[in-house]
Amino acid sequence: MKNALIVIDIQNDYFPGGAFTLENADEACKGAVEAIEKAKCDGWLVVGVQHVNSPDAPAFKSDTEGVKTHSAIATALGDAPIVVKSEADSFFKTNLEQIVHEAGITDIYLTGMMTQHCITHTALSPQASGMNVHIIAKGCAAPAKALSDLALQGLSARCDVV
């Protein structure tokens, strides 16, 4: 068994003052930092994911403060590889599948934002189907905590939610 932690879209636009503030964003950020530190300590592959949209999009516009990875996450990630995406599924039209396959990963652990959208789409991606998928709930957030909890409950039918 070889593990990877994939940290999805913990970007400034999701925090107070950003274009799309999520409930519990600060708590999720702290949970994600803890997960990154533990994963690194345990020798796991850690990968960051950053959503970048076109300049006319409502959030994650390229070359803005909002698109940047939150500073606490960026610091925790250090020199981890960063996958840039433009769709909900972190595998879709990115090199994430290549990164995890080349590393011989059997189990992926997902955490980040938004639970009901990017976490769910990545967890259920066809490219994730050959691996065991786990969700680290304490590092997840959505527009409302109830929505995040509902998405995690739904994911528990196919993934291990920890």
C-alpha positions in Angstrom: 0.0 0.0 0.0 1.4 3.4 -1.1 -0.4 6.6 -0.1 -0.8 10.1 -1.6 -2.5 13.1 -0.1 -4.2 15.3 -2.6 -5.0 18.8 -1.3 -7.6 20.4 -3.5 -8.3 24.1 -4.1 -7.6 25.7 -0.7 -7.4 29.1 -2.3 -7.9 32.6 -1.1 -11.2 33.2 -2.9 -12.8 30.7 -0.5 -11.9 32.7 2.6 -13.4 35.9 4.1 -12.9 38.8 1.6 -12.6 36.4 -1.3 -15.0 36.0 -4.2 -16.8 32.8 -2.9 -16.5 32.5 0.9 -17.1 29.1 2.4 -18.5 28.3 5.8 -15.7 26.8 8.0 -12.9 27.6 5.6 -10.5 28.5 8.4 -11.2 25.3 10.3 -10.8 23.2 7.1 -7.6 24.9 6.3 -6.2 24.0 9.8 -7.4 20.4 9.2 -5.7 20.3 5.9 -2.4 21.6 7.3 -2.5 18.9 9.9 -3.1 16.3 7.2 -0.2 17.6 5.1 2.2 17.6 8.1 1.2 14.0 9.0 1.4 12.8 5.4 4.9 14.3 5.0 5.9 12.7 8.4 4.7 9.3 7.2 6.5 9.6 3.9 3.5 10.0 1.6 3.4 11.7 -1.7 1.7 15.1 -1.2 0.2 16.9 -4.2 -1.5 20.3 -4.2 -4.2 21.2 -6.7 -5.0 24.8 -7.8 -8.1 25.8 -9.7 -7.5 28.5 -12.3 -10.2 30.1 -14.3 -10.4 32.6 -17.2 -10.2 36.4 -16.4 -14.0 36.7 -16.9 -14.9 34.0 -14.4 -16.5 34.9 -11.0 -13.7 33.3 -9.0 -10.1 32.0 -9.3 -9.3 34.5 -12.0 -5.7 34.1 -13.2 -3.3 36.6 -11.8 -5.4 37.6 -8.8 -4.9 37.2 -5.0 -8.0 35.0 -5.0 -6.5 32.3 -7.2 -3.5 31.9 -5.0 -3.2 28.9 -2.7 -3.9 30.0 0.9 -0.6 30.9 2.6 -0.8 28.3 5.4 -1.4 25.6 2.8 1.4 26.9 0.5 3.8 26.9 3.4 2.8 23.4 4.5 3.0 22.0 0.9 6.5 23.4 0.5 8.0 21.9 -2.7 5.2 19.5 -3.3 4.0 19.3 -6.9 1.1 21.5 -7.8 -1.5 20.4 -10.4 -3.4 23.2 -12.1 -6.9 22.5 -13.2 -9.9 24.3 -14.7 -12.6 21.7 -14.0 -14.1 20.1 -10.9 -12.3 16.8 -11.4 -8.6 17.2 -10.4 -7.7 14.4 -12.8 -9.5 15.8 -15.9 -7.1 17.3 -18.4 -4.3 17.4 -15.8 -1.1 15.4 -15.1 -2.5 14.2 -11.7 -3.1 10.6 -13.0 0.5 10.5 -14.3 1.9 11.7 -11.0 0.1 9.2 -8.8 0.7 6.3 -11.2 4.4 7.0 -11.6 4.7 7.0 -7.8 2.9 3.6 -7.6 0.1 5.0 -5.5 -2.6 2.6 -4.4 -4.5 4.8 -2.0 -5.4 8.5 -2.4 -6.5 10.7 0.4 -8.4 13.8 -0.6 -9.0 17.0 1.3 -9.9 20.5 0.4 -12.7 22.6 -1.1 -15.5 22.3 -2.2 -16.7 19.0 -0.7 -19.8 18.8 -2.8 -18.1 19.7 -6.0 -14.3 19.3 -6.5 -13.8 16.7 -3.8 -16.8 14.6 -5.0 -15.8 14.9 -8.7 -12.2 13.9 -8.0 -13.2 11.0 -5.7 -15.6 9.6 -8.3 -13.3 10.3 -11.3 -12.8 7.4 -13.7 -9.0 7.9 -13.2 -9.4 7.2 -9.5 -11.2 4.0 -10.0 -8.1 1.8 -9.7 -7.2 3.2 -6.3 -8.7 3.1 -2.9 -10.2 6.6 -2.2 -10.3 8.2 1.2 -11.6 11.6 2.2 -10.2 13.5 5.2 -13.3 15.3 6.4 -11.6 17.7 8.8 -9.9 19.4 5.9 -13.1 19.8 3.8 -15.4 22.8 3.4 -18.4 23.9 1.3 -20.7 27.0 1.1 -22.4 25.6 4.1 -21.3 23.0 6.7 -24.5 21.1 6.2 -23.8 20.8 2.5 -20.3 19.5 3.2 -21.7 17.0 5.6 -24.3 15.8 3.1 -21.6 15.4 0.4 -19.4 13.4 2.8 -22.3 11.2 3.7 -22.9 10.5 0.0 -19.2 9.8 -0.7 -19.2 7.3 2.2 -21.0 4.9 0.0 -18.0 4.6 -2.3 -15.1 6.1 -0.3 -13.6 5.8 3.2 -14.4 9.0 5.0 -12.0 9.6 7.8 
